[in-house]
Amino acid sequence: MSTEKVHCLIIGSGPAGYTAAIYASRAGLNPVLYQGIQPGGQLTITTEVENYPGYPDGIQGPEMMVHFENQAKRMGADIRYGLATKVDFSTRPLKVEIDEEQWIEADSIIISTGASAKWLGIESEQRLNGYGVSACAVCDGFFFKGKEVAIVGAGDTAAEEALYLSKICSQVHMIVRRNEMRASKVMQDRVVNTPNIKMYWNSETDEVLGDKKVEAVRIKNNQTGEKQEIPVSAFFVAIGHQPNSGIFKGLIDMDEAGYIKTIPGTSKTNVEGVFASGDVQDKIYRQAVTAAGSGCMAALDAERYLSEKGLH
């Protein structure tokens, strides 16, 4: 298996990875970025992005990621197709296997592998993704201002998103699988006491209905088996996210959900020379703009680290 040596290796290619590549390139670190399984990250499965500064008329998510990539390339970043399949942090330089066929030795590594939304796994949910089906109420709720929407989920995130939607949508239909929520008591109370949030307990999503866009959701009561259709313009899935951190398990400190822990105020992990940015280490904000900001932090932290070690 061949080996290549680089100064700065960036794993992942969403807003965090590309921003890290822009900053690392300008700092003369000659970064190599591997795009991973989904070049461009979660933004490539969103349609309109209206909340990223600098785009007054909004922009399509995939197009925005092409802009990020082109800017990183113009700065000199070496951007490649490929997936990190194994890592070895026991020696210096650090080692990452790409596509099970090549090892990259790196003086510093920036992990920007992101997170993936968990989905219910029904066909219509994927078919209408971006056409009224979304996994981010904060990103997409605005498009359904004054309309009726549905949200599925029972945790704190689902409760927060339902409350967010209740402020901009006329009615929020909240579908909960059991007869209680997992969310904290205070969040549950707020949801239940919000007049325009209607709760559907012991209910599961049977199908999202609509030809070219979401028109309704059909739900099924777990106890009676009874089905009903609720006319809605959007369907939000809030059953959690899965950080793409599997290959680092046991090598880097993570929380119980698999999010990489960073030293507060920095992008540093517990492994010297390894930095993390974007949604793989952020379960709170999960926005393109915060991911980009943390990518900038990671590149600056990596530059400082390499400089202190005399490697740059």
BALOBA-1460 file (C-alpha; in Angstrom, 3 decimals):
// residues 312
<rec num="1" residu="m" x="0.000" y="0.000" z="0.000"/>
<rec num="2" residu="s" x="1.441" y="3.381" z="-1.038"/>
<rec num="3" residu="t" x="2.077" y="6.194" z="1.444"/>
<rec num="4" residu="e" x="2.023" y="9.946" z="0.899"/>
<rec num="5" residu="k" x="3.167" y="12.610" z="3.361"/>
<rec num="6" residu="v" x="1.258" y="15.883" z="3.827"/>
<rec num="7" residu="h" x="1.385" y="18.849" z="6.215"/>
<rec num="8" residu="c" x="-2.331" y="19.249" z="6.777"/>
<rec num="9" residu="l" x="-5.029" y="16.700" z="5.961"/>
<rec num="10" residu="i" x="-8.693" y="17.726" z="5.965"/>
<rec num="11" residu="i" x="-11.311" y="14.976" z="6.092"/>
<rec num="12" residu="g" x="-14.743" y="16.057" z="4.852"/>
<rec num="13" residu="s" x="-16.085" y="18.682" z="2.505"/>
<rec num="14" residu="g" x="-19.001" y="20.655" z="3.884"/>
<rec num="15" residu="p" x="-18.767" y="24.329" z="4.931"/>
<rec num="16" residu="a" x="-16.332" y="23.381" z="7.739"/>
<rec num="17" residu="g" x="-13.931" y="21.372" z="5.581"/>
<rec num="18" residu="y" x="-13.866" y="23.815" z="2.685"/>
<rec num="19" residu="t" x="-13.419" y="26.846" z="4.977"/>
<rec num="20" residu="a" x="-10.573" y="25.056" z="6.758"/>
<rec num="21" residu="a" x="-9.035" y="24.402" z="3.313"/>
<rec num="22" residu="i" x="-9.313" y="28.092" z="2.361"/>
<rec num="23" residu="y" x="-7.587" y="29.243" z="5.553"/>
<rec num="24" residu="a" x="-4.979" y="26.474" z="5.581"/>
<rec num="25" residu="s" x="-4.092" y="27.218" z="1.946"/>
<rec num="26" residu="r" x="-3.648" y="30.919" z="2.630"/>
<rec num="27" residu="a" x="-1.409" y="30.027" z="5.577"/>
<rec num="28" residu="g" x="0.827" y="28.018" z="3.251"/>
<rec num="29" residu="l" x="-0.011" y="24.625" z="4.781"/>
<rec num="30" residu="n" x="-0.691" y="23.046" z="1.342"/>
<rec num="31" residu="p" x="-3.737" y="21.181" z="2.640"/>
<rec num="32" residu="v" x="-5.058" y="18.007" z="1.050"/>
<rec num="33" residu="l" x="-8.829" y="17.580" z="1.436"/>
<rec num="34" residu="y" x="-10.709" y="14.317" z="0.908"/>
<rec num="35" residu="q" x="-14.365" y="14.932" z="0.131"/>
<rec num="36" residu="g" x="-15.806" y="11.778" z="1.660"/>
<rec num="37" residu="i" x="-18.978" y="9.935" z="0.824"/>
<rec num="38" residu="q" x="-21.094" y="13.056" z="0.248"/>
<rec num="39" residu="p" x="-19.023" y="15.840" z="-1.380"/>
<rec num="40" residu="g" x="-20.460" y="19.112" z="-0.115"/>
<rec num="41" residu="g" x="-22.085" y="17.490" z="2.916"/>
<rec num="42" residu="q" x="-25.672" y="18.000" z="4.049"/>
<rec num="43" residu="l" x="-26.056" y="21.185" z="2.008"/>
<rec num="44" residu="t" x="-26.084" y="19.123" z="-1.164"/>
<rec num="45" residu="i" x="-29.453" y="17.667" z="-0.144"/>
<rec num="46" residu="t" x="-31.005" y="21.040" z="0.673"/>
<rec num="47" residu="t" x="-32.530" y="23.283" z="-1.924"/>
<rec num="48" residu="e" x="-32.809" y="26.985" z="-1.109"/>
<rec num="49" residu="v" x="-30.415" y="28.490" z="1.464"/>
<rec num="50" residu="e" x="-31.560" y="31.935" z="2.589"/>
<rec num="51" residu="n" x="-29.790" y="32.360" z="5.918"/>
<rec num="52" residu="y" x="-26.135" y="32.336" z="4.828"/>
<rec num="53" residu="p" x="-24.700" y="35.891" z="4.904"/>
<rec num="54" residu="g" x="-23.571" y="37.340" z="1.593"/>
<rec num="55" residu="y" x="-26.281" y="35.803" z="-0.572"/>
<rec num="56" residu="p" x="-29.052" y="38.456" z="-0.491"/>
<rec num="57" residu="d" x="-31.242" y="36.554" z="-2.959"/>
<rec num="58" residu="g" x="-30.577" y="33.133" z="-1.421"/>
<rec num="59" residu="i" x="-28.741" y="30.296" z="-3.150"/>
<rec num="60" residu="q" x="-29.221" y="26.602" z="-3.814"/>
<rec num="61" residu="g" x="-27.280" y="24.429" z="-1.308"/>
<rec num="62" residu="p" x="-25.367" y="22.410" z="-3.950"/>
<rec num="63" residu="e" x="-24.390" y="25.586" z="-5.838"/>
<rec num="64" residu="m" x="-23.120" y="27.176" z="-2.643"/>
<rec num="65" residu="m" x="-20.901" y="24.166" z="-1.987"/>
<rec num="66" residu="v" x="-19.484" y="24.435" z="-5.532"/>
<rec num="67" residu="h" x="-18.595" y="28.068" z="-4.694"/>
<rec num="68" residu="f" x="-16.864" y="26.947" z="-1.481"/>
<rec num="69" residu="e" x="-14.952" y="24.243" z="-3.340"/>
<rec num="70" residu="n" x="-13.876" y="26.571" z="-6.158"/>
<rec num="71" residu="q" x="-12.651" y="29.155" z="-3.657"/>
<rec num="72" residu="a" x="-10.606" y="26.532" z="-1.803"/>
<rec num="73" residu="k" x="-9.127" y="25.342" z="-5.109"/>
<rec num="74" residu="r" x="-8.275" y="28.904" z="-6.158"/>
<rec num="75" residu="m" x="-6.340" y="29.308" z="-2.888"/>
<rec num="76" residu="g" x="-4.353" y="26.196" z="-3.762"/>
<rec num="77" residu="a" x="-6.046" y="23.421" z="-1.779"/>
<rec num="78" residu="d" x="-5.609" y="19.926" z="-3.206"/>
<rec num="79" residu="i" x="-9.176" y="18.582" z="-3.256"/>
<rec num="80" residu="r" x="-9.666" y="14.886" z="-3.957"/>
<rec num="81" residu="y" x="-12.402" y="12.294" z="-4.138"/>
<rec num="82" residu="g" x="-11.950" y="9.622" z="-1.496"/>
<rec num="83" residu="l" x="-13.155" y="8.313" z="1.818"/>
<rec num="84" residu="a" x="-11.169" y="7.965" z="5.041"/>
<rec num="85" residu="t" x="-11.540" y="4.298" z="5.990"/>
<rec num="86" residu="k" x="-9.150" y="3.858" z="8.924"/>
<rec num="87" residu="v" x="-6.928" y="5.977" z="11.169"/>
<rec num="88" residu="d" x="-3.821" y="5.373" z="13.250"/>
<rec num="89" residu="f" x="-3.031" y="8.051" z="15.822"/>
<rec num="90" residu="s" x="-0.541" y="5.926" z="17.781"/>
<rec num="91" residu="t" x="2.523" y="7.233" z="15.927"/>
<rec num="92" residu="r" x="3.832" y="10.474" z="14.445"/>
<rec num="93" residu="p" x="3.133" y="11.515" z="11.788"/>
<rec num="94" residu="l" x="-0.563" y="10.660" z="12.121"/>
<rec num="95" residu="k" x="-1.888" y="8.169" z="9.578"/>
<rec num="96" residu="v" x="-5.175" y="7.969" z="7.677"/>
<rec num="97" residu="e" x="-6.130" y="5.254" z="5.220"/>
<rec num="98" residu="i" x="-8.047" y="6.390" z="2.136"/>
<rec num="99" residu="d" x="-10.433" y="4.045" z="0.283"/>
<rec num="100" residu="e" x="-8.662" y="1.055" z="1.901"/>
<rec num="101" residu="e" x="-5.867" y="1.431" z="-0.638"/>
<rec num="102" residu="q" x="-3.532" y="4.251" z="0.383"/>
<rec num="103" residu="w" x="-2.095" y="5.692" z="3.604"/>
<rec num="104" residu="i" x="-1.688" y="9.432" z="4.090"/>
<rec num="105" residu="e" x="0.810" y="10.533" z="6.747"/>
<rec num="106" residu="a" x="-0.085" y="13.953" z="8.136"/>
<rec num="107" residu="d" x="1.525" y="16.396" z="10.562"/>
<rec num="108" residu="s" x="-1.953" y="17.740" z="11.381"/>
<rec num="109" residu="i" x="-5.495" y="16.543" z="10.721"/>
<rec num="110" residu="i" x="-8.744" y="18.497" z="10.601"/>
<rec num="111" residu="i" x="-11.833" y="16.306" z="10.974"/>
<rec num="112" residu="s" x="-14.878" y="17.839" z="9.254"/>
<rec num="113" residu="t" x="-16.878" y="14.708" z="8.547"/>
<rec num="114" residu="g" x="-20.186" y="16.255" z="9.600"/>
<rec num="115" residu="a" x="-23.323" y="14.525" z="10.759"/>
<rec num="116" residu="s" x="-26.194" y="12.849" z="8.978"/>
<rec num="117" residu="a" x="-29.834" y="13.386" z="9.833"/>
<rec num="118" residu="k" x="-31.674" y="10.299" z="10.973"/>
<rec num="119" residu="w" x="-34.677" y="9.552" z="8.778"/>
<rec num="120" residu="l" x="-37.787" y="7.471" z="9.303"/>
<rec num="121" residu="g" x="-36.960" y="5.310" z="6.286"/>
<rec num="122" residu="i" x="-40.131" y="5.744" z="4.237"/>
<rec num="123" residu="e" x="-39.946" y="6.143" z="0.456"/>
<rec num="124" residu="s" x="-41.948" y="9.381" z="0.215"/>
<rec num="125" residu="e" x="-39.687" y="11.057" z="2.783"/>
<rec num="126" residu="q" x="-36.673" y="10.702" z="0.469"/>
<rec num="127" residu="r" x="-38.635" y="11.434" z="-2.721"/>
<rec num="128" residu="l" x="-39.925" y="14.740" z="-1.332"/>
<rec num="129" residu="n" x="-36.719" y="15.688" z="0.496"/>
<rec num="130" residu="g" x="-36.129" y="19.336" z="-0.393"/>
<rec num="131" residu="y" x="-39.726" y="19.706" z="-1.596"/>
<rec num="132" residu="g" x="-41.311" y="20.187" z="1.799"/>
<rec num="133" residu="v" x="-39.540" y="17.377" z="3.657"/>
<rec num="134" residu="s" x="-36.670" y="18.658" z="5.806"/>
<rec num="135" residu="a" x="-34.560" y="17.640" z="8.791"/>
<rec num="136" residu="c" x="-33.905" y="21.235" z="9.869"/>
<rec num="137" residu="a" x="-36.741" y="23.507" z="10.993"/>
<rec num="138" residu="v" x="-34.376" y="26.417" z="11.669"/>
<rec num="139" residu="c" x="-33.064" y="26.153" z="8.093"/>
<rec num="140" residu="d" x="-36.339" y="25.670" z="6.263"/>
<rec num="141" residu="g" x="-39.232" y="26.729" z="8.505"/>
<rec num="142" residu="f" x="-39.244" y="30.253" z="7.083"/>
<rec num="143" residu="f" x="-40.359" y="28.953" z="3.662"/>
<rec num="144" residu="f" x="-43.634" y="27.815" z="5.237"/>
<rec num="145" residu="k" x="-44.517" y="31.030" z="7.035"/>
<rec num="146" residu="g" x="-48.208" y="31.168" z="7.893"/>
<rec num="147" residu="k" x="-48.805" y="27.591" z="6.706"/>
<rec num="148" residu="e" x="-49.610" y="24.312" z="8.456"/>
<rec num="149" residu="v" x="-46.682" y="21.950" z="9.001"/>
<rec num="150" residu="a" x="-46.008" y="18.611" z="10.676"/>
<rec num="151" residu="i" x="-43.030" y="17.564" z="12.772"/>
<rec num="152" residu="v" x="-42.089" y="14.100" z="14.010"/>
<rec num="153" residu="g" x="-39.942" y="13.532" z="17.086"/>
<rec num="154" residu="a" x="-40.095" y="13.437" z="20.862"/>
<rec num="155" residu="g" x="-36.768" y="14.717" z="22.200"/>
<rec num="156" residu="d" x="-35.518" y="18.173" z="23.178"/>
<rec num="157" residu="t" x="-34.527" y="18.985" z="19.594"/>
<rec num="158" residu="a" x="-38.002" y="18.080" z="18.307"/>
<rec num="159" residu="a" x="-39.573" y="20.198" z="21.075"/>
<rec num="160" residu="e" x="-37.293" y="23.163" z="20.285"/>
<rec num="161" residu="e" x="-38.013" y="22.897" z="16.574"/>
<rec num="162" residu="a" x="-41.771" y="22.609" z="17.165"/>
<rec num="163" residu="l" x="-41.655" y="25.776" z="19.302"/>
<rec num="164" residu="y" x="-39.584" y="27.546" z="16.642"/>
<rec num="165" residu="l" x="-42.104" y="26.557" z="13.951"/>
<rec num="166" residu="s" x="-45.048" y="27.622" z="16.140"/>
<rec num="167" residu="k" x="-43.805" y="31.221" z="15.971"/>
<rec num="168" residu="i" x="-43.837" y="31.349" z="12.149"/>
<rec num="169" residu="c" x="-46.380" y="28.734" z="11.023"/>
<rec num="170" residu="s" x="-50.151" y="28.889" z="11.540"/>
<rec num="171" residu="q" x="-50.384" y="25.358" z="12.965"/>
<rec num="172" residu="v" x="-47.803" y="22.729" z="13.951"/>
<rec num="173" residu="h" x="-48.937" y="19.090" z="14.013"/>
<rec num="174" residu="m" x="-46.539" y="17.162" z="16.260"/>
<rec num="175" residu="i" x="-46.386" y="13.399" z="15.845"/>
<rec num="176" residu="v" x="-45.093" y="11.433" z="18.843"/>
<rec num="177" residu="r" x="-44.692" y="7.647" z="18.758"/>
<rec num="178" residu="r" x="-45.446" y="6.946" z="22.398"/>
<rec num="179" residu="n" x="-47.854" y="8.487" z="24.898"/>
<rec num="180" residu="e" x="-45.083" y="10.693" z="26.287"/>
<rec num="181" residu="m" x="-42.067" y="12.660" z="25.081"/>
<rec num="182" residu="r" x="-38.385" y="12.055" z="25.819"/>
<rec num="183" residu="a" x="-37.820" y="15.807" z="26.043"/>
<rec num="184" residu="s" x="-37.072" y="17.476" z="29.377"/>
<rec num="185" residu="k" x="-40.107" y="18.329" z="31.500"/>
<rec num="186" residu="v" x="-39.781" y="22.068" z="30.923"/>
<rec num="187" residu="m" x="-39.661" y="21.615" z="27.134"/>
<rec num="188" residu="q" x="-42.645" y="19.243" z="27.176"/>
<rec num="189" residu="d" x="-44.691" y="21.732" z="29.181"/>
<rec num="190" residu="r" x="-43.879" y="24.533" z="26.753"/>
<rec num="191" residu="v" x="-44.868" y="22.416" z="23.748"/>
<rec num="192" residu="v" x="-48.129" y="21.144" z="25.245"/>
<rec num="193" residu="n" x="-49.107" y="24.656" z="26.361"/>
<rec num="194" residu="t" x="-48.468" y="26.303" z="22.984"/>
<rec num="195" residu="p" x="-51.916" y="26.903" z="21.457"/>
<rec num="196" residu="n" x="-50.976" y="26.270" z="17.821"/>
<rec num="197" residu="i" x="-49.094" y="23.013" z="18.441"/>
<rec num="198" residu="k" x="-51.430" y="20.045" z="18.136"/>
<rec num="199" residu="m" x="-50.148" y="16.791" z="19.640"/>
<rec num="200" residu="y" x="-50.746" y="13.346" z="18.146"/>
<rec num="201" residu="w" x="-49.746" y="10.782" z="20.792"/>
<rec num="202" residu="n" x="-49.100" y="7.078" z="20.080"/>
<rec num="203" residu="s" x="-48.834" y="7.927" z="16.411"/>
<rec num="204" residu="e" x="-46.467" y="7.010" z="13.600"/>
<rec num="205" residu="t" x="-45.989" y="8.441" z="10.144"/>
<rec num="206" residu="d" x="-47.486" y="6.123" z="7.572"/>
<rec num="207" residu="e" x="-46.706" y="8.196" z="4.468"/>
<rec num="208" residu="v" x="-45.885" y="11.722" z="3.339"/>
<rec num="209" residu="l" x="-48.375" y="12.591" z="0.601"/>
<rec num="210" residu="g" x="-47.839" y="14.749" z="-2.449"/>
<rec num="211" residu="d" x="-46.745" y="14.422" z="-6.034"/>
<rec num="212" residu="k" x="-44.164" y="17.165" z="-6.574"/>
<rec num="213" residu="k" x="-44.314" y="18.716" z="-3.102"/>
<rec num="214" residu="v" x="-45.639" y="17.883" z="0.361"/>
<rec num="215" residu="e" x="-49.432" y="18.195" z="0.489"/>
<rec num="216" residu="a" x="-50.339" y="16.072" z="3.518"/>
<rec num="217" residu="v" x="-49.102" y="13.459" z="5.957"/>
<rec num="218" residu="r" x="-50.928" y="10.223" z="6.735"/>
<rec num="219" residu="i" x="-50.476" y="9.039" z="10.303"/>
<rec num="220" residu="k" x="-51.482" y="5.863" z="12.057"/>
<rec num="221" residu="n" x="-52.508" y="5.486" z="15.687"/>
<rec num="222" residu="n" x="-50.448" y="2.689" z="17.284"/>
<rec num="223" residu="q" x="-53.229" y="1.644" z="19.636"/>
<rec num="224" residu="t" x="-56.313" y="1.708" z="17.407"/>
<rec num="225" residu="g" x="-54.661" y="1.223" z="13.995"/>
<rec num="226" residu="e" x="-56.775" y="4.119" z="12.764"/>
<rec num="227" residu="k" x="-55.266" y="6.248" z="9.980"/>
<rec num="228" residu="q" x="-55.836" y="9.913" z="9.290"/>
<rec num="229" residu="e" x="-54.579" y="12.445" z="6.771"/>
<rec num="230" residu="i" x="-53.438" y="15.893" z="7.882"/>
<rec num="231" residu="p" x="-53.097" y="18.534" z="5.122"/>
<rec num="232" residu="v" x="-49.672" y="20.208" z="5.582"/>
<rec num="233" residu="s" x="-47.190" y="22.111" z="3.408"/>
<rec num="234" residu="a" x="-44.079" y="20.728" z="5.096"/>
<rec num="235" residu="f" x="-42.926" y="17.694" z="7.050"/>
<rec num="236" residu="f" x="-40.005" y="18.083" z="9.453"/>
<rec num="237" residu="v" x="-38.095" y="15.063" z="10.757"/>
<rec num="238" residu="a" x="-36.538" y="15.749" z="14.161"/>
<rec num="239" residu="i" x="-35.528" y="12.318" z="15.398"/>
<rec num="240" residu="g" x="-31.858" y="13.198" z="15.792"/>
<rec num="241" residu="h" x="-28.564" y="13.311" z="13.951"/>
<rec num="242" residu="q" x="-25.754" y="10.812" z="13.749"/>
<rec num="243" residu="p" x="-22.235" y="12.310" z="13.763"/>
<rec num="244" residu="n" x="-20.001" y="10.713" z="11.128"/>
<rec num="245" residu="s" x="-17.304" y="9.810" z="13.636"/>
<rec num="246" residu="g" x="-17.287" y="6.003" z="13.544"/>
<rec num="247" residu="i" x="-13.700" y="5.539" z="12.337"/>
<rec num="248" residu="f" x="-12.379" y="7.633" z="15.244"/>
<rec num="249" residu="k" x="-14.171" y="5.637" z="17.934"/>
<rec num="250" residu="g" x="-11.860" y="4.694" z="20.776"/>
<rec num="251" residu="l" x="-9.134" y="7.038" z="19.483"/>
<rec num="252" residu="i" x="-10.657" y="10.440" z="20.228"/>
<rec num="253" residu="d" x="-12.810" y="11.603" z="23.135"/>
<rec num="254" residu="m" x="-16.494" y="11.686" z="22.197"/>
<rec num="255" residu="d" x="-19.755" y="12.152" z="24.032"/>
<rec num="256" residu="e" x="-22.265" y="9.321" z="24.393"/>
<rec num="257" residu="a" x="-23.891" y="10.205" z="21.039"/>
<rec num="258" residu="g" x="-20.565" y="10.074" z="19.170"/>
<rec num="259" residu="y" x="-19.920" y="13.813" z="18.798"/>
<rec num="260" residu="i" x="-16.204" y="14.587" z="18.997"/>
<rec num="261" residu="k" x="-15.295" y="16.591" z="22.100"/>
<rec num="262" residu="t" x="-13.204" y="19.703" z="21.577"/>
<rec num="263" residu="i" x="-11.539" y="21.870" z="24.203"/>
<rec num="264" residu="p" x="-14.031" y="24.748" z="24.709"/>
<rec num="265" residu="g" x="-13.137" y="27.824" z="22.675"/>
<rec num="266" residu="t" x="-10.874" y="25.806" z="20.358"/>
<rec num="267" residu="s" x="-11.082" y="23.058" z="17.754"/>
<rec num="268" residu="k" x="-8.514" y="20.915" z="19.603"/>
<rec num="269" residu="t" x="-9.323" y="17.296" z="20.409"/>
<rec num="270" residu="n" x="-7.587" y="15.235" z="23.094"/>
<rec num="271" residu="v" x="-5.131" y="13.993" z="20.438"/>
<rec num="272" residu="e" x="-2.315" y="16.432" z="19.755"/>
<rec num="273" residu="g" x="-2.384" y="17.680" z="16.165"/>
<rec num="274" residu="v" x="-5.960" y="16.525" z="15.536"/>
<rec num="275" residu="f" x="-8.670" y="19.182" z="15.267"/>
<rec num="276" residu="a" x="-12.423" y="18.889" z="14.736"/>
<rec num="277" residu="s" x="-14.840" y="21.341" z="13.162"/>
<rec num="278" residu="g" x="-18.423" y="21.496" z="11.943"/>
<rec num="279" residu="d" x="-21.323" y="19.220" z="12.775"/>
<rec num="280" residu="v" x="-19.156" y="16.252" z="13.828"/>
<rec num="281" residu="q" x="-18.432" y="18.232" z="17.015"/>
<rec num="282" residu="d" x="-21.475" y="20.520" z="17.179"/>
<rec num="283" residu="k" x="-24.856" y="19.123" z="18.160"/>
<rec num="284" residu="i" x="-26.257" y="22.467" z="19.261"/>
<rec num="285" residu="y" x="-26.175" y="24.907" z="16.338"/>
<rec num="286" residu="r" x="-25.673" y="22.758" z="13.221"/>
<rec num="287" residu="q" x="-25.770" y="25.666" z="10.772"/>
<rec num="288" residu="a" x="-23.671" y="26.224" z="7.664"/>
<rec num="289" residu="v" x="-22.373" y="29.524" z="9.024"/>
<rec num="290" residu="t" x="-21.305" y="28.080" z="12.396"/>
<rec num="291" residu="a" x="-19.671" y="25.113" z="10.642"/>
<rec num="292" residu="a" x="-17.716" y="27.495" z="8.397"/>
<rec num="293" residu="g" x="-16.622" y="29.513" z="11.430"/>
<rec num="294" residu="s" x="-15.371" y="26.404" z="13.209"/>
<rec num="295" residu="g" x="-13.511" y="25.343" z="10.030"/>
<rec num="296" residu="c" x="-11.672" y="28.654" z="10.161"/>
<rec num="297" residu="m" x="-10.824" y="28.020" z="13.849"/>
<rec num="298" residu="a" x="-9.485" y="24.542" z="13.034"/>
<rec num="299" residu="a" x="-7.187" y="25.840" z="10.287"/>
<rec num="300" residu="l" x="-5.838" y="28.601" z="12.554"/>
<rec num="301" residu="d" x="-5.338" y="26.103" z="15.402"/>
<rec num="302" residu="a" x="-3.553" y="23.697" z="13.043"/>
<rec num="303" residu="e" x="-1.300" y="26.463" z="11.720"/>
<rec num="304" residu="r" x="-0.367" y="27.501" z="15.266"/>
<rec num="305" residu="y" x="0.277" y="23.893" z="16.256"/>
<rec num="306" residu="l" x="2.541" y="23.210" z="13.246"/>
<rec num="307" residu="s" x="4.404" y="26.458" z="13.874"/>
<rec num="308" residu="e" x="4.984" y="25.639" z="17.556"/>
<rec num="309" residu="k" x="6.252" y="22.178" z="16.632"/>
<rec num="310" residu="g" x="8.583" y="23.620" z="14.028"/>
<rec num="311" residu="l" x="6.791" y="21.713" z="11.275"/>
<rec num="312" residu="h" x="5.813" y="24.836" z="9.335"/>
